[in-house]
């Protein structure tokens, strides 16, 4: 039979506005009895978790340090509790301060708990907690700070905010943003809608990008997430997708945005089916320079055109004409008079994106291609 017990942790409750945080100490070996590391994943397109995968080399380095003499970890581990965890005050205030009071955190533990059932999640300190768990030591007490979160969306928000001053992998941030609630830094807010559209492009089965974008939950993808994000962001703020956007709120008709993107990029996929299936080192079509340049082409030829009318633009004929000047897999790019590059000589730099975009748009104008109505 599974054993149930209630862990009582001496803690200091500190008031921060309308919220409470709890400073406490705990044996790091005991931490994983009630706190899980929630790694980011997707189940049928739904986001779960929010943590990066454990960095094994970092964990090993911390573990070696912990097993040495005089080891100390002064930084607090941050955990998010669910509402099963409660605080029992003793009524005492340190030094008479009304903003803080002593008491006990009451944490329920069951011997057969799997990670999804545990009442706490590690928001910051994943590698440190893993190193303590694996270290060949009897115990190691650590400082911890906890808060009671209303839901997993709030946990994701706190995770991003806690890690916003650290080199958090951008791909992980992009994966988390669409499902994150609460206040976020302005730079992250700007990318929230583009990140949502990118995730949908990657997960929708009718999308030409289906499972092709490299993200933390789609490691087999070969198109860089940042390349797709830049393409979408450029279009949202200055291009064809702007027509669906509410500039006052930063939101908009995301379904029409998605339809617009799918219609154009499906035409790209149909025009260059082989090039679309190859990774960037073998095809500049799926390279950042190709994705961004064709994004500008999309903006030029579909600006002001509703998504439902895009099939009537005969995009395939226009893209077919571009085949005369493109060198996605072999040959050379004749970028301008005196400017020639080998097919893989173009890089994902602003200058090369501009050169390729100008080449493609010149070709469209020369061939008599029409632009979308303003």
N, C-alpha and C positions, 0 to 999 in steps of 0.2 A: 504494500500500500504506500502511495506517496506521502511523504511527511510534510505537514504544513507548520510553519512557524512565522512569528512576527519579529522582524529585526528592528531593534530600537537604536537609532543612531543619535547621540548627542549632537545638537545643531544650534546654530545661531540664525534666527529669522531676521532678515533685513528688509525693510520696506523701501521700495523704489516706485514712487508714485502710487498707482493703484495695484501694483504687482508685489510679489514677495519672492525673494531668493533665499536659499538656505546654504550656509557654509558649514561643512562638517568634515570629519576625518573618517577614513575607512581603510581597512586592510585591502590593498589592491588585489590580493588573491581572492577576496570575498566579493569584490565588485561584480564579477561576471556571474555571481549567483543570482543577481537581480537586474543587472544592466546588460543589454545586448548592444552589439555594434550593427546598426541597420545599414547594410550595403545597398547601394542604389541598384535597382533592377526594374524590369518591366514584365508584367504578366498580361498578355493579350492587349498590349498597348497602354495599360494602366501603370503609372509610376509607383514603385514601392521603395522605401528606404531613402537614404540621402547621403551615406558615407562613401568615401572613396575606398577601393580595395586596399587591404593592408599592404604597405610597402615593406616587403620582407627584409630587404637589406637594412632599412631603418630600424625595424623591430629588433633584428639581430644585434645591431650596434648598441641600442639602448639596453638590451638584455645583458650584453657583455659588461656594460658599465654597471648595471645593477648588481651583478655578481662580484664586482670588485669592492675593495674596502673603501669606506667613506662615501658611498653613493648617496646622492640627494636629488630629489625631484621637487623643486619648489613651486613649479607651476601647477595650478589647480586643474583637475579634470572636470569638465562640465557635463552634466547629465540632465536629461529631460525626463521628469516623472509623469506618469499618467495619474488620473484621479483616484487610483487605488491607494496612492501614497498620501498620508495625512501628516499634519504637524500638530503635536501636543505641547502647548506652551506650559512652562512651569510657573509663569507669572513674574519671573524676575527679568528686569531690564538692566543690561550692563551699564554701570556708571549712570544710571537714571535716564538713559537715552530712550525716548519714546519711539525712535525709528528702528529699534532692534530689541529682541527679547530671546531669552534662552528657552530651550525645549528639546523635544525628541521628534525626529522623523520616524514614522512607523511604516515599515516597508514589508509587505507580505511576500513570503518566499515559499515555493513548493519544490520538493526535491526532483520532480520530473518535469520541471519547466523547460520548454524549448524557447529559443530566442524570441519568436513572435509573441510569446505569452508573458514575457518578463515585463515588470512595471516600470522599467527605466531604459533609456537609450543613451549611449555615449555620443554627445554632440561634438565635443572637442577633447582630444587626448586618446584617440583610437590606438595609435602606435604605442604610446606609453602604457596603456592598460593591457595591450596584448603582450608587451615585453614583460610586465610584472607577472602576468598569468603564466608565461612560459619559462620564466627565470628559475634557476635551480637555487631557490631561497625559500625559507619557511614562510616568510611574510614580509610585506613592505607597506607601511601605512602611507597614504597619500592625502593631500588636501583635495577637497572636491567642492564644487558649487552646483547646486541643483535648483531647478524651477519646475513648477507644475504646468505642463502644457495642455491646452484645450484639445488639440488634435495634432495629427502628423504634419499638416500644413504649417502649423506654427513651429513645429520642431525644425522643418526644413528652413523656414525663414530665419530662425535663430542660428541654425548651422551656417547659413550663408553670411549672416552678420558677424558672427563670432570669428569666421575665417576670412572676412573681407580684407584684413590687413596682412594676410599671409599669402604665399604663392599657391593658392588653391587652383587645381587644374581647371582651365576655362571650360573644357568639355563637360565637366561635372556640373559647373554652374549653369551652363546652357541647358543641361538635362533637367535640372531642378527648377529653373525659373518658372516654366509654365504652370507648375502645380504648387507654387509658393504663394502664401498669403501674408499680409502684414507689410510693414514699412520696409522698403529696400533702398539702397543707394541709387541716386538718379541714373548712373550708368547702367545699372542692372534693370531698372524700370524700362529704360529705352529698349533693351534687348528682350524684354519679356514676351511681347507679341511676336517678334521675329523667331524667337526660340520655340514658341508654341507652333508656329507655322512649319518650322523645320521638323519638329517632332512628328507632326501630322504627315508631312511629306514622306517621312521615313517609315511611318507605321501604316498608312492607308494602303490597302492592297491595289487600289486603282491608280496609285501614284507612280510616275516614271522613276522616282527616287526610292521606291519601296525597298527597304533594307540595304540600301547602298551607301548611306551616310554613316561615317565612322563616329560613333558616340560611345560613352561608357557602357550602354546597354546593347550596343550593336557593334561589337568589336570586329566583325567580319566585313563591315562596310569599308569602302575604299575612297569615297569622296569626303574630303575634310569638312567637318561640321562648320568650321569658321568660314570657309569659302561660301557655303550655302547661306549662312547667316548674313554675311556681307552683301550678297546678291539680294536677299530679301529686304534687308535694312535699307539699302540704297533705293530700292523700288518703293518701299513704304513712305519714305520721307521726301523723295524727289522724283519718283517715277510712276509707272503705270498702276501700282497698287495704292497710290495716294488717294485715288478716287473713292476707295472703299473705307477710308480711314477718317475717324473723328479726331481732328487735330486738338480739340479741347480736352478730350479724355485720354487720347493715345490708344483707344480701342477702335473697333470697327467691325465690318461684316467679314469675319474671318472665313466663312464658307465661300463667299465670292472671291476672296483673295486666293484661297486654295484652288478653286476652280480655274481661276486665271493662270496661276502657276502651273497647274497640271496640264492645261490645254497647250500652253507654249512649250513646256519641256517634253511633253509627249511627242510633239512635232519634231523636236531636237532628237529624241530617242529614235523615232522612226526614220529620220534622215540619215543618221549615223549609228546604226544598230550595233556594229562590231566595236566601234570606238567607245560607245557608251558602256560596254561590258568590261573594259580594261582599266586597270589602276592608273593613276597619274604618271607613273614612270614609263608607261607604255602608250599612253594617250593623253595629249594635252587637252582633249575635250573634257575629261573628268578632273583635270588639274585646276587649281585655283584660278589661274589666268584664263582658262576657258570658261569656267562657270561664271566668273564675274563679268567677262566681256560679253558673253551671250545674254547675261542679265541686262546689260545696258542695251543690247539689241532688242530684247523684249520690251524694255521701257520705250524705246524709240518707235517701234512699229505697232504697239498696242496701247499707247497712252491715250486715255479717254475712251477706249473701246470697252464696253461691258463684257464680262467674261462669256456670257452666252453668245456673243457675236464673234468671238475670236475664230471659231471654225470657218467663218465666211471670209476671213482674211487671206486664205490660201497660203498659210505659213509654209507648208511643205514645198511649194514652188519657190518661194523666196529663199528658204534654206538650201534648196537644191542648187540655186545659183551661187551660194556661198562656197559650195564644194570646189569651185574653180580657184578659189584663193586660199583655202584652208589646207593645212598640212598637219593634221592632228597626230598621225602615226609615223609619217615618213616624209621625205622631201624637205623643202625649205619654205619659209615665210618671206614673201616679198612685201615687207612692211611699208616701205616708202622708197622713193628713188635713192639708191645707194645704201639702203638699210635692209640687209638680208640676214636671216637667222636660220640655223638648222632647226628641224621640226621640234626638237626638245631643248632648243636654246632659249625659249621664252620661260621666264620665271614669274612667280607670284609676287610681283612688285608693282607699286602704283604706276611706274613708268611703262612697264611691259603690258599691264592691263590697258593702259591708255593707248599704246601703240596698236594692240590687237583690236581694241574696240573701234578705233579710227579706221583700220583696214576693213573691218566687216561693214561698218556703216557706209564707207565710200563705195564698197562693192554693191550694196543695196541701191544707193542713189544712182550709180552708173548703169545698173541693170533696169532702172525704171521702177524699182519697188516703191510701194506707197506706204505712208505712215498712217498710224491711227489718227482719228480726228481728235482735236484738242477739246 
